[in-house]
Amino acid sequence: MPAVTVENPLTLPRVTVPADTVARPVLAVKTAPSGYEGEGFPVRRAFAGINYKYLDPFIMMDQMGEVEYAAGEPKGTPWHPHRGFETVTYLIDGTFVHQDSNGGGGTIKNGDTQWMTAGSGLLHIEAPPESLVMSGGLFHGLQLWVNLPARDKMMDPRYQDIRGGQVRLLTSPDGGALLRVIAGELDGHEGPGITHTPITMVHATVRPGAEVTLPWREDFNGLAYVLAGRGTVGAERRPVELGQTAVFGAGGSLTVRADEKQDSHTPDLEVVLLGGQPIREPMAHYGPFVMNTREELQQAFDDFQKGLLGSVPAVHGM
């Protein structure tokens, strides 16, 4: 980790914050419980225990792995439906094959992102390729669910294949942090992901002892999830480590700092920073459907049972 990097960050554009910017305080730090998803791959539930008013428009996020599979062990998910939101799969290490009943899909690996807008509904599968199942290997990634406002919940499905080389690379003034803008905007620099709900998604690598302060839209919420390593968040330097999510309060900037000493297998602090414009609509969420009312949820289940969300196509390369 990570797959997308540069030899000298100081060659990149630098992100700065005006001196009079109000820093966001840290409201809470939550530790993700561990569990299993799909056919049995290990996950950390990053947003467990966090009040939805601080998450909106984000619904959930799983850290998948980091796990070193033996031959025959790699696992995925079976065919399953979605309606009413977007799934964002960011793969840091390993390979995943995606396919959906709308004709979208492809292979992502080593820094790639698969952005699927379920909208009115589809069936979806994600699994390691046969070659990885045979050989085993390292697997590590994230899956984030982003809500859609009521006006967009029944839009046509859409698939975006974002290659690692497409992300916008930035750095801090001293070059101590490498910032990968996957979606949204940071200090005037746009990431490649096209979003219906305004959000910013950044993967930051912060070198030991380095600190980075980022400008953050005041109408967005602010979340920081630690993928690896140890450090602090906020001007108050609240400690965080692997598997923890920091929730920020109001303000115009957020700060992350890496501890001087990291674990031997984790040279840097790796953090995913998320911000979004709250939708502030009623949410009815059950399983793979995210709607506004219980009646809409029931309609989604009925449509799935009737085959209206699509049928399972022939699977190639799974």
N, C-alpha and C positions, 0 to 999 in steps of 0.2 A: 504494500500500500504506500502511496497511491499510484495509479497507472499513468495519470496525466500530470506531468511535471516539467520543469525547466531547470537547466543547469545553473543559471544566474538570474534570480528573480528581479534584480535591479535593472534588467533590460526591459521590464514590463511597465505599463502605466501604473502610477502610484495613487492609492486612495487616500484622500485627506479629509479632515473634519474641521470646520470653522471653530475658532477658539471659544466662541460664546455658545456653542451647542450644549443643550441640556442632556446630560448622561442619563440613560435609562437605569433605574435601580433593579436589582434582582428580587423578585417577589417570592420565588420558591425554587428549590432544586429537588427533583423527583428521580428515584431510581427505578429503572425499567425491570419488571419481572420477566423471567425467562419462560418460554413455552415452545410449542411445536406447531408448524403450519403445514398444510398440504399433505404430502405423503410422509412427512416426518422430519423436515429440515428445521434446525433450531433457530428461534427468533427471540429478540428482546422487544417487548411492547413499550416503545419509547414514550408514549403519551399516557400510559396508565396512571390513574389517580390525579390527573390534571383537569380542573374544571373547564368545560367546553368553552366558556366565555373567553378564556385565554388562548384557546386553540383556533377558534373560528377564523378562517375558513378550512382549516385542516381538520381531518376526521381522525385519522390514526396513522402511525408510522411504525414499521417493523424493521429492526436491524437483522438481516439474514446472515447468520454466521457471526464472526469469522470462524470457519471450520475447515480443517484439512481432511478431505474424504479419502478413504482407502478405495481401491478398485471395487466397483459394484455398489458403492454406498451413495453416490450423488442422487438427490431426490428433487422432485418438483411438485406441481399441483395438478390434479385432474381437471377436466373441463368443468367450468363453473360460470354462472351468469354474473353480470353487473348491470346496474342502471342508476343514473342520476348523479354521477360524479366522475372524477378522473383518477386513474392510477398512474403513479410515476415510479418506475423501477430504475434505480441507479446502481449499476454494477461496478464495484471497485476492483474485485479480483474474480476470475473465473469466467464461465460462459453460460448463457441462458438462451433458449430458443422460445420465441413467443409466436402464437398464432391465435387469431380470433375469427369468429363466424362472419365478420364483415369483410374479410379479405386482407386485414392488416396483419402485420407480424414481421419477424425477422430474427436475426441473431445479434445479441449484444454481449460485449465483453470488455473488461479492462478499461473502465472509465466511460463507457457508453450509457445512454439513458433511453429508455423506452417509455413514451408518454402516450397513454391511451385514454381518450375521451370516450367513456362508455355511453353517455347521453341517453338516448331512448332505450338502449339495451343491446347486449350481444353476449355471446359465449366466448370464453377465453381459456387458454391453457399456457402454462409456462413450465419448462422442464430443461434439464441439462441435455446436451447433445449426446448421442450414443458413444462418441469417442471419449467424452469425459466420464461417463458411467463406467466404461471399460478400464480407464486409466486411473480414475480418482484424481484428486488435486484440490487446490485451494479454492474456496468459494466465500465471497463476502459482498454484501450489497444492502440496499435499502429499498423498501417499498413504502411510498407515501400516498395517502388518499386525500384528494383535494375536492371539496364540495363544489357543486354548481348551484347558482341561484335558480329559483323556480322557473324563470323565463328560459333557461338553457337546459333544464333537466331532460327534456325530450328532443333535444337537437340530434342531428345525425351523428353517429359515431365517427371518430377520427383517430388516426394513428400517426405519431411523430417518432422518427428514428433519429436520435441525436447522438452523433459520434463524439467520442472523447476529444478529438481534435477540434471540434467546433465550439467548445465551451470558451467563454471569454476569460482570459488569464490576466490577473491584476496582482499587485503586491502592496504592502504597507510602506510608509516612507523610508524605513531603514532596510527593507528587503527581508525582514524576519518572518513574514507570513506570505504564503502563496494562496491566492484566492481564485477559485474556479466558479464563475457565475454561470450556473446551469440554466436558470430562467429568471426573468424579471430584470431589474435595473439596479446598479450599484454605482453611486457617484457619477451618473451619466453614462455608464457603460452597460450595454444590453447583452443579456445572455440569449442563446439560440431558442430556448423553449417558448412556444406560443401558448399563452394561458388565457382562458376565458375569465377566470377569477384573478384579479390582480394579485400577484405574489412575487416574492424574491426567494431564490434558493441558491445558496452558496456553500461549497465545500472548501473549508480553510485548513491549511496545514501550517501550524505555528511552531517554529523552531524553539528548542529549549531556552527558556529565559526571555523569549521575545513576547511582545505585547502588540495587539492590533486593536485600534478603535475605528469603527466603521460608521459612516453616516447611515441613518435608518429612517425611512419615511415615518413621519409622526402619526399618519393615519393607519399604519400597519401595526399588527402585533409583533412580538419578537420572541423567538425561541432558539436555543442553542443545544444541540444534542452531541454528546461526546462519543465518537466512533472508536477512538483509541487514545490512550495516554492520560495525562493528568494536568490540571491547571487551575485557573481561577476565572471567574466571570464578574463583570461589573466593576465600577470604580472601588467598591468595597471589597473586592477580591474574594468572592465566595468560592470555596473549593468545589471542584467538579472532577469526575473521573469517568472512565469507560462505563457506558450504559446509563448515564444520568442526563436529564434534560433540565436546563435552566429556563425559567419563565421570567421575562423582563417586563417591567412596567412602562409607563409613558415616558417619552423623551425623544431626542433626535439622534442619539448615537448609542452603540453598544460596544462593550470592551471584552476581549478575551485575552488571557495571558497563559503561556505554557510554563509549567514548573521547570526549574533548572535541571532537575534529574528526572528522566523518564525510565520506564521499564526497558530491559535489554532488547525485547522483541518489538518495541514501539519507539523509534527514535524521536518522533515528534508528537505534538498534540494534534489530533484530527477531529474537527468539529464541523457539523452541518448546521448552518444558520438559516432560519426560516422566518419569513414575515409575510403577512397577507392582509388584505383589506377585509374586515369582517363582513359577512353577508347579512347577519342579524335577521334571519328568517327561522321559523320553526323547523326543526329537523326530526324526521322519523327514520331511524336507522335500524335495520335488522339484517345481519348476515351480509350478503353481497349487494343489497339495495339501500340507497340513501335518498329518501324523498322528503316531502314537507308534511305529509299527513299519514295517519294509519291507513286511510282508505287508498291512498296512492301506493303504499307498501303492499296492500292486499292485491291491488291491480297488477303490480309488478310480479308477484308470485303467480297470479292467475295467468298472466301473459307468458311467463316462463313455462308453466305446465302445458299450455296450449302450443308451445313451440314458436311463439311469436318473437322471441329474442334471438332466433336463428337456430340452425341445426349444425351439428358437428361435421365439419368438412374432413376430407382426407388429410391425414397428418403426414408431413414429409420431414425427415431429418430429425425427428424426436428421439 
